[in-house]
Amino acid sequence: MILDTLDNAARYCGLGERIATALNYLRDNDCTKLGVGKIPIQGEQIFALVQDNTTKTRDQGVWEAHRKYIDVQFVAAGVEEMGYANIKTLTVKKPYDELADYALFEGIGIFVTVPAGSFAIFFPEDGHIPGSAVDGQPASVRKVVVKVAV
């Protein structure tokens, strides 16, 4: 997992061309003005999912992980907490679904506050709970999740 602000995105472009494309897309677009839904960037290799969400309490969240895609989760407006745990420390709750590209887990991890202008990158080994409320207080969040093919 990586957590940083979009101001420092160039530091992570060495992780690969697709990650660089995802971060450049977020940097070069006003994500607060994008239409909600799926936006192709490079076909199914890289695409953005623009979401307007209300955060939920931690106990409503479920650990998830993906194998086909890396998640670059960018908070464009608002603030949320995101949970992180290596999947080796979690227990499988729902086995991997290849069509939907996710598995669900149970266990304990850490939570970090992700304010507007910040992003988190979750790799296949990174279990994560997105969309948790800061201090348990639900709030509106505009988020763009860029899916990057592994």
N, C-alpha and C positions, 0 to 999 in steps of 0.2 A: 504494500500500500504506500502511496505517496500522497502527501497533503501539502498544498502550497497555494499561493495566490497567483492569479493570472499574470500579474506583473513579472513573475519569475518563470513563466512557462518556457522560455527559450532554453533554460537550463536542462530541460527534460527532452529536448528534441533529439538528443543522441540515443534515446531509447529505441529509435526506429522511425522510418519514414511515415508509417501510419500514425504513430503517436504524435509526431510532429504535425502532420496534417490535421489531426483532431484538435490539437492545442491552437494551431494557427487559425482554424475555423472559429473557435471560441473567441480568440483575441480580435479577429477581423470583423466580427459581426456584433451588432447590438442585440444581445440575446434577450433583452427585456421586450423587444419588439417583434421577435419571430412568432409566427403562427404556431399554435399548439398542434402537435402531431409529429409524424415522421418526415425527416428531411434527408434525402440522399445526398451524400457528399462524394463518395466513390462507390456507387452501387451498393451491394450488400457487404462490401469490404469495410466501409466506414459510413455510418449514418447517424444522424442526431434524432433523439426523441425529446421534443420540447414538452414540458409538463408544467401545469399549474396545480400545485398540491396543497393540502393542509397537513401539517406534521401531526404525528400521532405519538402517544406515550410509548415508552420503551417496551412495555409488556405487550403491546400490540404488534411489535415488529417480529420478523422471522429472519434468521440468518439465511443468506442465499449465496451461491457462487455459480460461476459460469465457466465453461470450458472453451467454447468457440470464440467468445468475445471478451476483450478487456473493456471494462467500464471506465470512462472518463466522466465523472459526475461534477458538473459545474453549477454552483449556486449563483444565479444571476440576480435574484432579489430575495430578500428575507434572510433567514438563518435557520439551520437545522443541525441536528447531531447525526453523525454517522458512526455506526459500530464497526469494529474490525476485530477479526480473529483468524489465525491461520486455520484452514479447514482440518488439519491434522489434530487440532485440539478440540474439535467439535464432534458431535455425534450425528450421524445421518438420520434425518427425520423423514425425508422423501428422497428416494434415490434419483440420480441424475436422469432428466428427461431430455433426450437428445434433440427432439423436435423443438422444444421450448427453450433449450439451452440453459437449464438451471437445475440445481439440487437445493434442497432445504435442509437446515441443520438446527440442532439445539446445542446450547452451551453458554459459555461466558467469554466475554471479550472486553475490549476497551471502547469508550465512546469519545469522540472528539467533536468540538463545535466547529462548524463550517459556515462562516459568514459569507455574505454576498461578495463576489469577486474572487472566491476561492474554489479550488477543485480538489477532488480526490481521484486517484487512479487505483482501481482494483484489478489485480491480475487473477488468473484462474485459481491460484492457491489462497486467495484472500476472501474469506467469508466476510460478508458485510450486511449490515442493517441500515438501509438509507431511510431518510424521512422521519427521524425521531424528533420530538419536540424538545427544545431547550427548556430546562427547568420544568418539564412536564406540561408546559402551556402550549396547546396547539396554536399554530400560526400559519399564515399563507406563505408559500415559497414558490418562486419561479425557478425551475431547474432545467438544465439541458444535459441529458446523458448521451454522450457520444459513444457508440458501440464500435470497437475497433477489432477487426478479425485478427485472431492470434496468428 
